[in-house]
Amino acid sequence: MEEQVKSLIEELKPYLNQDGGDIEFIRFEDNYVYIKLTGACRDCMFQDNTIAYGIEALLKDRIPEIEGVINVDL
């Protein structure tokens, strides 16, 4: 399942890159996907919306077992 999550995140990268942002896969644990938003996405005021209605929605749609997406600010 982790490889499927990584593949989907790679699909999302071009959309975030268009606005100067990026996404990194950190880990998949207990059905939660841990990511790190970087670039323009890191400090964007719409970061929560991007995660909830973009990233999490796509991942849950394609992999129903996913419980959520957590942004890790490392």
Secondary structure, DSSP 8 states (H G I E B T S, - for coil): -HHHHHHHHHHHHHHHHTTTEEEEEEEEETTEEEEEEEETTTT-TTHHHIIIIIIIHHHHHH-TT--EEEE---
